[in-house]
Amino acid sequence: MSRITEQTLKDIAVTLGSLDSSEKLTVLVTKALSSGIPATEIVESGLRVGLQKVGERYEAGEYFLSELLFAASLMSEALEILRPELREGAAEKKEGIVLGTVRGDIHDIGKNIFRMLAESDGFEVLDLGVDVLREEFIGRLGETGFRVLAMSSLLTTCLPEMRNVMDKLNESQIRTHVRVLLGGNAVTRRFAEETGADAAALSAVEGVRICREWARV
Ligand code: B12
């Protein structure tokens, strides 16, 4: 990575992390794109790092809920600029994915990034949104015949709900042809293993790579 690229990504992270102005972030993200930094890199090494900082400041009691909300709106504006690039190259449809954030959790920024990347990679994604009931996940898998269930959770308090979805799925007949991918910051590979899920992805890019491998076999 060149020094200029590194500095631009750092500036993006600092601007978002310190909740500097929306104008400044827009200029930096536009500059990063026009200097050839891939959109996924801007997300992973710039914006996501900035939000990590926001999370740490919230935990430390320096930021409150209003700051989390403001950070989310800054992130959404930045993603609007990147959206065309993240969606680029939508190919022929490969496979279907049922996607959603589990019951109790309303975080959806990371989930939406995964959806954009998966769609641009040729997957058909049925996005059920946030706060999704386990019956809804299982019902939609049955209706569509899609062979991947991708769930997101950023709250550790919602991990038991992911386990509940897995338990329900494991009891059902569709389990034999459905693979499960877990994502979101609360998820670890160990947790995925414990629940009997097929994989955990630590980033949206990794999630798409896993789905691509599954689509091949
Ligand atoms: C923005 C934000 C919010 C926004 C969410 C807006 C929205 N539309 O999503 C708002 C203000 C609503 C919010 C609310 C709350 N939040 Co909040 N929030 C955050 C923050 C700052 C950023 C999250 C984010 O979007 N990150 C950027 C994205 C790109 O990263 P990501 O989600 O990890 O996604 C990446 C990967 O994980 C992956 N991925 C994500 N999902 C999936 C799914 C699949 C299938 C795959 C393959 C990949 C994948 O792809 C993405 C790109 O690589 C985090 C701090 C942090 N660092 O995460 C806290 C954080 C998640 N929130 C937290 C908390 C506590 C809350 C509240 C409970 C606060 C409150 N007191 O009310 C509420 C909960 C509301 C609820 N019921 O859900 C805690 C959770 C602590 C924990 N361990 O459980 C965090 C970690 C902050 C902290 N450090 O304390 N929050």
Boltz pocket constraint, residues with backbone or C-beta under 6 A from the ligand:
constraints:
  - pocket:
      binder: B
      contacts: [[A, 43], [A, 44], [A, 47], [A, 48], [A, 51], [A, 52], [A, 53], [A, 54], [A, 55], [A, 56], [A, 58], [A, 59], [A, 65], [A, 68], [A, 69], [A, 71], [A, 72], [A, 104], [A, 105], [A, 106], [A, 107], [A, 108], [A, 109], [A, 110], [A, 111], [A, 113], [A, 114], [A, 150], [A, 151], [A, 152], [A, 153], [A, 154], [A, 155], [A, 156], [A, 157], [A, 181], [A, 182], [A, 183], [A, 184], [A, 185], [A, 186], [A, 201], [A, 202], [A, 203], [A, 204], [A, 205], [A, 206], [A, 207], [A, 208]]
      max_distance: 6.0
